[in-house]
Amino acid sequence: MSAHSQVALPPDYPHQCHLTHLETFIALSGGKQTFILEAKYELETKKDTYGRPLVPESEDFVLDPPKNLAWVVPAPDNSRRSEIETDSLMKDLFNLTHPSTKEKYKLRTGRPRGITRFGGSIFGDSVGGEMDGIEWNEFQPTVSIVDDVIQYLKEKGLVMPEGSLLEDYAQRGWGFWVGVQEDPPIAGLLGPLAIEFESEGATFPLRFQSQAGEFTLSVYLLSDTILDHRSISQWDLRGINAWENLHREAWFRGYTAASDMVLPETLSSNFAELTQNQPLDQISFYAWEGKDYNGYGRTTEKFKQDLQILAK
């Protein structure tokens, strides 16, 4: 077994799982955080520090997927499943913050959109084969939580990667959500996981996620208070350029009022539910991206703590 992320694989599986993109949507309202996380993964051969296969691939080489895998996500104490509708949520957020050239410059002609969420062409499938829903199981904090998670994975025929931070999060009183995916394709989506818990600020277990190999991170944040996001740069997260160009308020302040956005009906419904129907002019929206974490010349040594953004 080999995996350089928090994905558990069968012990005899010779390849590794690489989480290439992580997307999270965080909504803060009334002292509660709704946390939605989705990831794109790829199964690949083991590679060295420079990204070269450790075992040369022959012309007849075939990389077969495992029979199952599991994605382990830490969560604060007393987290619970959220009932928010997530079918098109991440796609709608990407389209909102990555407007087409035609929309950005108000052109009458031009292709409406040429790039998908994961950098693929609109003319091809950039994710992978169809997947059945992932089966999530919750593990609340106990003195035996690490052993409980390991035993559950063992029953599913899976083991965690070496160097996992399970013990670290367990000692801080966190729980875990374990999602098992049966018959995964070579590449696909994991999640979304949608949970909620009490929190006065935005919390994201970035330290755990940063073990995902080279990856890109997108963070969308909705809040009923103005947040102190000045420290966001220490994680190399930057405001999404196209979004900031469209919304001068976002360019100057780092956020825009939700009432100033043209929202599709699905997002409008989600925003209303997540903020208990508060007026949208009292809701702030943030959007950041970080690219090529763990890439050549870059490390995630700075991820010694989780991403936290508190109210001003």
PyMOL commands that set and color helices and strands:
alter all, ss='L'
color gray80, all
select helices_A, chain A and resi 89-97+101-104+145-155+166-171+206-209+230-235+241-246+248-253+258-260+265-274+280-282
alter helices_A, ss='H'
color red, helices_A
select strands_A, chain A and resi 7-8+16-29+32-44+68-75+80-81+135-139+175-182+187-198+202-204+215-223+238-239+256-257+284-293+307-309
alter strands_A, ss='S'
color yellow, strands_A
deselect
rebuild
show_as cartoon
